[in-house]
Amino acid sequence: MYSVNKMTPLLKRLDHIEYIVKDVNAFVDFMKMFGFEIVRETDHHHGSAEIKLPGDDLIIEVHKVEGDENPGINHIGWYATEKEIYKIPEKLKEKNIEHRGPRFFEPTGRILLNFRDPDGFRAQIIAIPEKTQE
């Protein structure tokens, strides 16, 4: 059984879902048919795109399948404030969960913290540096 956590949450909202696809341009064009618009294109993962529906904050990050990856959802990204993201590694350590970050990721201008949940699913927490929010 799970317990109800009455603390102030460290995570604020769902930020993005990353899809791994065979052809980024074909996937983006397909999603445009439903009203998605391109937010950003970057060079990481040999070319990726971030798309969203107008008026929505949820980003769909799309990159090409690489190595031993399979097409589909790669990870879900959660948003935390810059102050909160630096508190999370200690909580992960308490649960013996390895992580990478937090670290600044130049292509998107965000702070990233990557880890796997207890079942091994990839997860990411992002924060926007406070100095860029002004």
Beta strands, then each sheet from edge to edge (+ up, - down):
strand 1: 13-21
strand 2: 37-42
strand 3: 48-52
strand 4: 59-64
strand 5: 72-79
strand 6: 99-105
strand 7: 110-116
strand 8: 122-127
sheet 1: 2+ 3- 4+ 1+ 5- 8- 7+ 6-
end
